[in-house]
Amino acid sequence: MSSDREKPGVFYVTTPIYYVNDRPHLGHVYTTLVADVAARFHRLRGDDVFFLTGVDEHAAKVSDRAAENGMGPQAWADRNALAFRETFDKLRLTFDDFVRTSSDRHKERVTAYVTELLASGDVYEGRYEGWYDAGQEEYVPENKAEAQGFRSEVNGKPLVKKSETNYFFRLSAYRERVLAHIEAHPGFVQPAARRNEVVNRIKEAQDVPISRTGAALGADGRRWGIPVPGDAEQTIYVWIDALFNYLTYADDEHRRRYWQAGATHYIAKDILWFHAAIWPALLLALRERPGYGWVNLPQTVFTHSYWVSDSGEKMSKSLGNFLDPEAIDRAVEAYGIDALRYFLATKGPLGTTDASFSAELFDTVYHSDLANTFGNSASRVTNMLVRYCGGAVPCAADRGGGLAEEADRAVAAATAAYDAGDLEGAAEAALTLVRRVDAYVEATQPFKMWKAEELKAEVGPILARCVEALRVASVLLWPITPHKVEDFWSRIGCGAQAEALADGGRGDLAAWAAWGGLAAGMAVQKGEALFPRVEPAPV
């Protein structure tokens, strides 16, 4: 997610913008959740964060779906854009702005960028003859189309043979510079296993069409999309329009610092080509124009794999096997928002392997990691503090018993994992510390020591170490399970941390994760189980 820093930095994180041809589903929630965890980690660290998500409205499939439903494309886009925003808001995702490509802000800037590329000659008029993947809205080179059996590699539908006049982007002129950038910046394409597949394709890249003809008409009689400057019959190809969103929403005096810090783009593997080849080439071309010298390249394109059904099929709207908003609502109602966050973050397809979503696995992970580990340990330790220590931290935690050293290791491991985008590793580092607390309680048995008058004095220091270790573990878990962690903080007198992080505020990870944060006398309260056991529910 970023490299280590000695002082707070600036962090810009984005998701793809999602087609509004239908309502949101698990895939959209997943990518946005991963970006949210990244944003929260950097806010916890004290960084200045800008988190962008939103919707892509100018796709042909959007206007097609609108027509099928007897609506104009703008009305259809309005309805589904609202559905996306409502879903993300219900899940309390902390994005700072929400892209709509039909917004004047976006359209005006895209028009300005393409005007500059037309003036430079990097965009020129030509004729396209070849294959088109209508489902992906992607032009497919002949050799790739043949390798795919002239079918979409995403939904298996036949490719369409097209011949039309278009405007092209001179990608071939930037091949070597993009390859040099990837070579010089090994972290640009992540995971590293994805790098070779895009590098090999860039080596053979030709100029790419960036406009289309015959776009559907909106209610205002205009083509659905952004017109090519000077040619009202052609609209800018949806993928070029969409890629520019990362820049259009950061292109003002208040936000340019985020772009210049280097964006981190989270995307699914099917759109790597656009983000790791065409996008940097467009930026290299634009930055050569007067007034655009500030436009640098993103820091990282982090590519995840797919969620698949139990049968192994990719979950998607086109295949009709996705988890819709109602299914997501059921999961949240049964287990809570943080349970969904934890499962998606730790069991999702962040690497190069697809991940299977099942109700059984969800339930197993919830009970093993959350209810029986963090939740149970938090209840056990706070209950003993209330019972044996009068509901207060009896003394500052010393470094006896090995928990302090375990906490130091957990902080180092979790921070490194978050930086590498390894969310499962970050969670595991925190839970390893929690398990160490449980083992320490079993080894010392303060509940038995309390019954022996000569051992009572040792109970307080033992429990002080335990609650301090849990406090450190909770700080490390906060980006993934923020709401339950904040409940725990309120029980151990650390509510000020939640207040500091409210509404996009910044934390102090270095200070908060340092051993010794709980002072003697801080009030401790019992409460309901953070993650109560539940009967398995359909998801």
Buried (B, 14 or more C-beta within 10 A) or exposed (E): BBEEEEEBBBBBBBBBBBBBBBBBBBBBBBBBBBBBBBBBBBBBBBBBBBBBBBBBBBBBBBBBBBEEEEBBBBBBBBBBBEBBBEBBEEBEBBBBEBBBBBBEBBBEBBBBBBBBBBEBEBBBEEEBEBBBBBBBBBBBBEEBBEEBEBEBBBBEEEBEEBEBBBBBBBBBBBBEBBBEBBEEBEBBBBBEEBBEBBBEBBEEBEBBBBBBBEBBEBEEEEBBBBBBBEBEEBBBBBBBBBBBBBBBBBBEEEBBBBBBBBBBBBBBBBBBBBBBBBBBBBBBBBBEBEEBEEBBBBBBBBBBBBBBBEEEEBBBBBEEBBBBBEBBEBBBEBBBBBBBBBBBBBBBBBBEEBBBBEBEBBBBBBBEBBBBBBBBBBBBBBBBBBEBBEBBBBBBBBEEBBBBEBBBBBBEBBBBBBBBBBBBBBBBBBBBBBBBBBEBBEEBEBBEBBEEEEBEEBBBBBBBBBBBBBBBBBBBBBBBBBBBBBBBBBBBBBEEBBEBBEEBEBBBBBEBBBBEBBEEEBEBEEEEEBBEEBEBEEB
